[in-house]
């Protein structure tokens, strides 16, 4: 780590003032990703602005029947909160599929959105990486790319977003509330993260002087028919090769509404509303699930080591939708996939 | 003497400048910030110390307070050897900046036993031979203490899953699970 200054923000407005005054500063909350990246010299902030004591730790019902989650709610508190367990169990399941109990105790909701890719070349400061060093090239495209993207990648970057929680939030149409120098705004979850294009150094559409203050959930939580399936190289404490969040609203055996999002396959949680629309009005069976999977993966592209992800994702989508339809969500402790 | 020393100094400056220009994330070079006074409750004892902003809780414990029971394994939050309890919750002390925990209560493996008796987890690890080299053990025991306090693990599967942040390269996992079951009051 390089030397840096440390300051504590007194309130949200103070935090925005401090970050606006020093473009090379960074916010720190849980620190699980940022401190790690600073140890590896990938992140080199001149100043850390400690936001961990700001009053953004509440989980509250909203007037429209939804839920507002403060940006500083620890991942573990969110996963085990009664309102999340009862009304948004897809989120609880996705969070518990990620990291370890210690890291979930530390990591914040807002920080989970802002974690950076786990691409090994991004971490390895002696190799080119357009995300770490714009214009230097992408080492993953012609390198070891087993864990990399199959959807929405570019010639400049094939990194993936590592979050599990964000896959569930994308599926559930969450919104991200942020505060900047001119006030508050909210973003649809799908607009928060971005594809790499030719500027992969920018992960999100959050402006450098903005702070995430809350996640907002709509009333519809798909608590009856959902599943989160994460496929990885070991059964726990590993990033996804492919993960799938599926949620259904059923009427008899017919799909009234479907949600489907993938993790581990793109620069952002991958959601394709055309695949969801194709499920609407269909019988909830393997044939309709396969059609949705094919539609979602139509433009998928494999690289030297990760082409297996396309078939893995296809089978995973069918399996996860089946689990959701049968109301037998994937357990995150008994790892048998049924 | 002079040219040699001068060249050396110039080289260092050039390296620093090169790093600075490459990174483009730092402002102009800054003098090292002053150490910051913090106060921590360490195993029940109020302790004040001065730390640099980049001192992790792990390094503060080991290097400033000579509490070397907490181990540095990977130093990247991947192994769990550094697990301690902060305000009763298990965390990776290697990814925790000490300055951010000013005012917190920290429990390390040194703080678990009483004068009279080992902590039930320590006794259970001995009873079940739940270690080989022992390097991961303080982290395993602190993590298990956090796990029991959380109250979410009811079955061996759930113990294994919720202890997955603690790696044991000797592979003592079956005995670790048995020890935790014993300490939880279940059958061993």
Boltz contact constraints between the chains, C-beta under 6 A:
constraints:
  - contact:
      token1: [A, 1]
      token2: [B, 54]
      max_distance: 6.0
  - contact:
      token1: [A, 3]
      token2: [B, 32]
      max_distance: 6.0
  - contact:
      token1: [A, 4]
      token2: [B, 53]
      max_distance: 6.0
  - contact:
      token1: [A, 5]
      token2: [B, 33]
      max_distance: 6.0
  - contact:
      token1: [A, 6]
      token2: [B, 53]
      max_distance: 6.0
  - contact:
      token1: [A, 6]
      token2: [B, 99]
      max_distance: 6.0
  - contact:
      token1: [A, 24]
      token2: [B, 25]
      max_distance: 6.0
  - contact:
      token1: [A, 24]
      token2: [B, 26]
      max_distance: 6.0
  - contact:
      token1: [A, 24]
      token2: [B, 27]
      max_distance: 6.0
  - contact:
      token1: [A, 31]
      token2: [B, 95]
      max_distance: 6.0
  - contact:
      token1: [A, 32]
      token2: [B, 95]
      max_distance: 6.0
  - contact:
      token1: [A, 35]
      token2: [B, 95]
      max_distance: 6.0
  - contact:
      token1: [A, 36]
      token2: [B, 76]
      max_distance: 6.0
  - contact:
      token1: [A, 36]
      token2: [B, 77]
      max_distance: 6.0
  - contact:
      token1: [A, 44]
      token2: [B, 23]
      max_distance: 6.0
  - contact:
      token1: [A, 44]
      token2: [B, 25]
      max_distance: 6.0
  - contact:
      token1: [A, 44]
      token2: [B, 26]
      max_distance: 6.0
  - contact:
      token1: [A, 46]
      token2: [B, 26]
      max_distance: 6.0
  - contact:
      token1: [A, 46]
      token2: [B, 27]
      max_distance: 6.0
  - contact:
      token1: [A, 50]
      token2: [B, 100]
      max_distance: 6.0
  - contact:
      token1: [A, 52]
      token2: [B, 100]
      max_distance: 6.0
  - contact:
      token1: [A, 100]
      token2: [B, 164]
      max_distance: 6.0
  - contact:
      token1: [A, 100]
      token2: [B, 165]
      max_distance: 6.0
  - contact:
      token1: [A, 101]
      token2: [B, 162]
      max_distance: 6.0
  - contact:
      token1: [A, 101]
      token2: [B, 165]
      max_distance: 6.0
  - contact:
      token1: [A, 102]
      token2: [B, 83]
      max_distance: 6.0
  - contact:
      token1: [A, 102]
      token2: [B, 90]
      max_distance: 6.0
  - contact:
      token1: [A, 102]
      token2: [B, 91]
      max_distance: 6.0
  - contact:
      token1: [A, 102]
      token2: [B, 92]
      max_distance: 6.0
  - contact:
      token1: [A, 102]
      token2: [B, 165]
      max_distance: 6.0
  - contact:
      token1: [A, 105]
      token2: [B, 89]
      max_distance: 6.0
  - contact:
      token1: [A, 105]
      token2: [B, 91]
      max_distance: 6.0
  - contact:
      token1: [A, 106]
      token2: [B, 91]
      max_distance: 6.0
  - contact:
      token1: [A, 236]
      token2: [B, 161]
      max_distance: 6.0
  - contact:
      token1: [A, 236]
      token2: [B, 164]
      max_distance: 6.0
  - contact:
      token1: [A, 237]
      token2: [B, 164]
      max_distance: 6.0
  - contact:
      token1: [A, 237]
      token2: [B, 165]
      max_distance: 6.0
  - contact:
      token1: [A, 333]
      token2: [B, 157]
      max_distance: 6.0
  - contact:
      token1: [A, 333]
      token2: [B, 158]
      max_distance: 6.0
  - contact:
      token1: [A, 333]
      token2: [B, 161]
      max_distance: 6.0
  - contact:
      token1: [A, 334]
      token2: [B, 157]
      max_distance: 6.0
